[in-house]
Amino acid sequence: MKRISSMLPGLLHSLNGNEHVMLAFLQEVWPAVAGRRLAEQAKVAGLKGKTLKLTVKGAVWQRQVQALEGPLLEKIDRLWGKGLIEKIAVELDLD
């Protein structure tokens, strides 16, 4: 019997193109991808094509996310399968 976790990437990949599903997935897994501390400071704000849009609470966190872009993309690839996100755009939350 196959484990559900082994079927998840295929199922998610079949939903590629459904931006609402992809965004909901990213919002749900973001703390596991980024880690608790970074996820508290960098929030998933949207998705435009293959670019994940994040908002952060300061320039220090903006630089931190930019420095970790490669490892963050690798973690997303491991959870979804290749091709969901190719870039992370980080904007300051001015509120």
Rosetta constraint file for C-alpha pairs under 8 A:
AtomPair CA 2 CA 6 HARMONIC 6.84 0.50
AtomPair CA 2 CA 7 HARMONIC 7.47 0.50
AtomPair CA 3 CA 7 HARMONIC 6.85 0.50
AtomPair CA 4 CA 8 HARMONIC 6.25 0.50
AtomPair CA 5 CA 9 HARMONIC 7.79 0.50
AtomPair CA 7 CA 11 HARMONIC 6.36 0.50
AtomPair CA 8 CA 12 HARMONIC 6.01 0.50
AtomPair CA 8 CA 80 HARMONIC 7.77 0.50
AtomPair CA 9 CA 13 HARMONIC 5.92 0.50
AtomPair CA 9 CA 79 HARMONIC 6.77 0.50
AtomPair CA 9 CA 80 HARMONIC 5.15 0.50
AtomPair CA 9 CA 81 HARMONIC 5.63 0.50
AtomPair CA 10 CA 14 HARMONIC 6.25 0.50
AtomPair CA 10 CA 81 HARMONIC 7.80 0.50
AtomPair CA 11 CA 15 HARMONIC 6.74 0.50
AtomPair CA 12 CA 16 HARMONIC 6.78 0.50
AtomPair CA 12 CA 80 HARMONIC 6.26 0.50
AtomPair CA 13 CA 80 HARMONIC 6.79 0.50
AtomPair CA 13 CA 81 HARMONIC 6.78 0.50
AtomPair CA 15 CA 21 HARMONIC 7.29 0.50
AtomPair CA 15 CA 22 HARMONIC 7.72 0.50
AtomPair CA 16 CA 22 HARMONIC 7.15 0.50
AtomPair CA 16 CA 84 HARMONIC 7.30 0.50
AtomPair CA 17 CA 22 HARMONIC 7.81 0.50
AtomPair CA 18 CA 22 HARMONIC 6.27 0.50
AtomPair CA 19 CA 23 HARMONIC 5.95 0.50
AtomPair CA 19 CA 47 HARMONIC 7.29 0.50
AtomPair CA 20 CA 24 HARMONIC 6.09 0.50
AtomPair CA 21 CA 25 HARMONIC 6.08 0.50
AtomPair CA 22 CA 26 HARMONIC 6.21 0.50
AtomPair CA 22 CA 84 HARMONIC 7.90 0.50
AtomPair CA 23 CA 27 HARMONIC 6.13 0.50
AtomPair CA 23 CA 46 HARMONIC 6.75 0.50
AtomPair CA 23 CA 47 HARMONIC 6.34 0.50
AtomPair CA 24 CA 28 HARMONIC 6.17 0.50
AtomPair CA 25 CA 29 HARMONIC 6.21 0.50
AtomPair CA 26 CA 30 HARMONIC 5.64 0.50
AtomPair CA 26 CA 44 HARMONIC 7.41 0.50
AtomPair CA 27 CA 44 HARMONIC 5.95 0.50
AtomPair CA 29 CA 33 HARMONIC 6.17 0.50
AtomPair CA 30 CA 34 HARMONIC 5.84 0.50
AtomPair CA 30 CA 35 HARMONIC 7.78 0.50
AtomPair CA 30 CA 39 HARMONIC 6.56 0.50
AtomPair CA 30 CA 44 HARMONIC 7.43 0.50
AtomPair CA 31 CA 35 HARMONIC 5.10 0.50
AtomPair CA 31 CA 36 HARMONIC 5.38 0.50
AtomPair CA 31 CA 38 HARMONIC 7.84 0.50
AtomPair CA 31 CA 39 HARMONIC 5.14 0.50
AtomPair CA 31 CA 40 HARMONIC 8.00 0.50
AtomPair CA 32 CA 36 HARMONIC 7.32 0.50
AtomPair CA 33 CA 72 HARMONIC 6.32 0.50
AtomPair CA 33 CA 75 HARMONIC 5.87 0.50
AtomPair CA 33 CA 76 HARMONIC 6.67 0.50
AtomPair CA 34 CA 38 HARMONIC 5.70 0.50
AtomPair CA 34 CA 39 HARMONIC 5.54 0.50
AtomPair CA 34 CA 72 HARMONIC 6.63 0.50
AtomPair CA 35 CA 39 HARMONIC 5.90 0.50
AtomPair CA 36 CA 40 HARMONIC 6.18 0.50
AtomPair CA 37 CA 41 HARMONIC 6.77 0.50
AtomPair CA 38 CA 42 HARMONIC 5.89 0.50
AtomPair CA 38 CA 61 HARMONIC 7.79 0.50
AtomPair CA 39 CA 43 HARMONIC 6.20 0.50
AtomPair CA 41 CA 56 HARMONIC 5.56 0.50
AtomPair CA 41 CA 57 HARMONIC 5.73 0.50
AtomPair CA 41 CA 61 HARMONIC 6.90 0.50
AtomPair CA 42 CA 54 HARMONIC 6.12 0.50
AtomPair CA 42 CA 55 HARMONIC 5.54 0.50
AtomPair CA 42 CA 56 HARMONIC 4.37 0.50
AtomPair CA 42 CA 57 HARMONIC 6.91 0.50
AtomPair CA 42 CA 61 HARMONIC 7.23 0.50
AtomPair CA 42 CA 65 HARMONIC 7.84 0.50
AtomPair CA 43 CA 54 HARMONIC 5.37 0.50
AtomPair CA 43 CA 55 HARMONIC 5.33 0.50
AtomPair CA 43 CA 56 HARMONIC 6.43 0.50
AtomPair CA 44 CA 52 HARMONIC 7.41 0.50
AtomPair CA 44 CA 53 HARMONIC 6.20 0.50
AtomPair CA 44 CA 54 HARMONIC 4.64 0.50
AtomPair CA 44 CA 55 HARMONIC 6.64 0.50
AtomPair CA 45 CA 52 HARMONIC 7.88 0.50
AtomPair CA 45 CA 53 HARMONIC 5.35 0.50
AtomPair CA 45 CA 54 HARMONIC 4.97 0.50
AtomPair CA 45 CA 55 HARMONIC 6.08 0.50
AtomPair CA 46 CA 52 HARMONIC 6.26 0.50
AtomPair CA 46 CA 53 HARMONIC 4.95 0.50
AtomPair CA 46 CA 54 HARMONIC 6.95 0.50
AtomPair CA 47 CA 51 HARMONIC 5.81 0.50
AtomPair CA 47 CA 52 HARMONIC 4.81 0.50
AtomPair CA 47 CA 53 HARMONIC 5.64 0.50
AtomPair CA 48 CA 52 HARMONIC 6.64 0.50
AtomPair CA 48 CA 53 HARMONIC 7.37 0.50
AtomPair CA 50 CA 83 HARMONIC 7.78 0.50
AtomPair CA 50 CA 84 HARMONIC 6.10 0.50
AtomPair CA 50 CA 85 HARMONIC 4.55 0.50
AtomPair CA 50 CA 86 HARMONIC 5.43 0.50
AtomPair CA 50 CA 87 HARMONIC 6.62 0.50
AtomPair CA 51 CA 85 HARMONIC 5.70 0.50
AtomPair CA 51 CA 86 HARMONIC 6.05 0.50
AtomPair CA 51 CA 87 HARMONIC 4.78 0.50
AtomPair CA 51 CA 88 HARMONIC 5.50 0.50
AtomPair CA 51 CA 89 HARMONIC 6.64 0.50
AtomPair CA 52 CA 85 HARMONIC 6.43 0.50
AtomPair CA 52 CA 87 HARMONIC 6.36 0.50
AtomPair CA 52 CA 88 HARMONIC 4.81 0.50
AtomPair CA 52 CA 89 HARMONIC 6.13 0.50
AtomPair CA 53 CA 88 HARMONIC 6.02 0.50
AtomPair CA 53 CA 89 HARMONIC 4.90 0.50
AtomPair CA 53 CA 90 HARMONIC 6.04 0.50
AtomPair CA 53 CA 91 HARMONIC 7.63 0.50
AtomPair CA 54 CA 88 HARMONIC 7.27 0.50
AtomPair CA 54 CA 89 HARMONIC 6.19 0.50
AtomPair CA 54 CA 90 HARMONIC 4.90 0.50
AtomPair CA 54 CA 91 HARMONIC 6.27 0.50
AtomPair CA 55 CA 90 HARMONIC 5.75 0.50
AtomPair CA 55 CA 91 HARMONIC 4.86 0.50
AtomPair CA 55 CA 92 HARMONIC 5.46 0.50
AtomPair CA 55 CA 93 HARMONIC 5.37 0.50
AtomPair CA 56 CA 61 HARMONIC 6.14 0.50
AtomPair CA 56 CA 62 HARMONIC 6.02 0.50
AtomPair CA 56 CA 90 HARMONIC 6.99 0.50
AtomPair CA 56 CA 91 HARMONIC 6.30 0.50
AtomPair CA 56 CA 92 HARMONIC 5.05 0.50
AtomPair CA 56 CA 93 HARMONIC 5.43 0.50
AtomPair CA 57 CA 61 HARMONIC 6.70 0.50
AtomPair CA 57 CA 62 HARMONIC 7.87 0.50
AtomPair CA 57 CA 92 HARMONIC 6.11 0.50
AtomPair CA 57 CA 93 HARMONIC 5.45 0.50
AtomPair CA 57 CA 94 HARMONIC 7.66 0.50
AtomPair CA 58 CA 62 HARMONIC 6.31 0.50
AtomPair CA 58 CA 92 HARMONIC 6.09 0.50
AtomPair CA 58 CA 93 HARMONIC 7.31 0.50
AtomPair CA 59 CA 63 HARMONIC 6.21 0.50
AtomPair CA 59 CA 92 HARMONIC 6.93 0.50
AtomPair CA 60 CA 64 HARMONIC 6.24 0.50
AtomPair CA 61 CA 65 HARMONIC 6.16 0.50
AtomPair CA 62 CA 66 HARMONIC 6.25 0.50
AtomPair CA 62 CA 90 HARMONIC 6.16 0.50
AtomPair CA 62 CA 91 HARMONIC 7.17 0.50
AtomPair CA 62 CA 92 HARMONIC 7.06 0.50
AtomPair CA 63 CA 67 HARMONIC 6.08 0.50
AtomPair CA 64 CA 68 HARMONIC 6.26 0.50
AtomPair CA 65 CA 69 HARMONIC 5.96 0.50
AtomPair CA 65 CA 90 HARMONIC 7.44 0.50
AtomPair CA 66 CA 88 HARMONIC 7.75 0.50
AtomPair CA 66 CA 90 HARMONIC 7.44 0.50
AtomPair CA 68 CA 72 HARMONIC 6.07 0.50
AtomPair CA 69 CA 73 HARMONIC 6.07 0.50
AtomPair CA 69 CA 87 HARMONIC 7.66 0.50
AtomPair CA 69 CA 88 HARMONIC 6.57 0.50
AtomPair CA 70 CA 74 HARMONIC 6.28 0.50
AtomPair CA 71 CA 75 HARMONIC 6.29 0.50
AtomPair CA 72 CA 76 HARMONIC 6.35 0.50
AtomPair CA 73 CA 77 HARMONIC 6.13 0.50
AtomPair CA 73 CA 85 HARMONIC 6.78 0.50
AtomPair CA 73 CA 86 HARMONIC 7.08 0.50
AtomPair CA 73 CA 87 HARMONIC 7.57 0.50
AtomPair CA 74 CA 78 HARMONIC 6.25 0.50
AtomPair CA 75 CA 79 HARMONIC 6.40 0.50
AtomPair CA 76 CA 80 HARMONIC 5.99 0.50
AtomPair CA 76 CA 81 HARMONIC 7.49 0.50
AtomPair CA 76 CA 84 HARMONIC 7.74 0.50
AtomPair CA 76 CA 85 HARMONIC 7.49 0.50
AtomPair CA 77 CA 81 HARMONIC 4.62 0.50
AtomPair CA 77 CA 82 HARMONIC 4.77 0.50
AtomPair CA 77 CA 83 HARMONIC 6.96 0.50
AtomPair CA 77 CA 84 HARMONIC 7.05 0.50
AtomPair CA 77 CA 85 HARMONIC 7.71 0.50
AtomPair CA 78 CA 82 HARMONIC 7.36 0.50
AtomPair CA 80 CA 84 HARMONIC 6.93 0.50
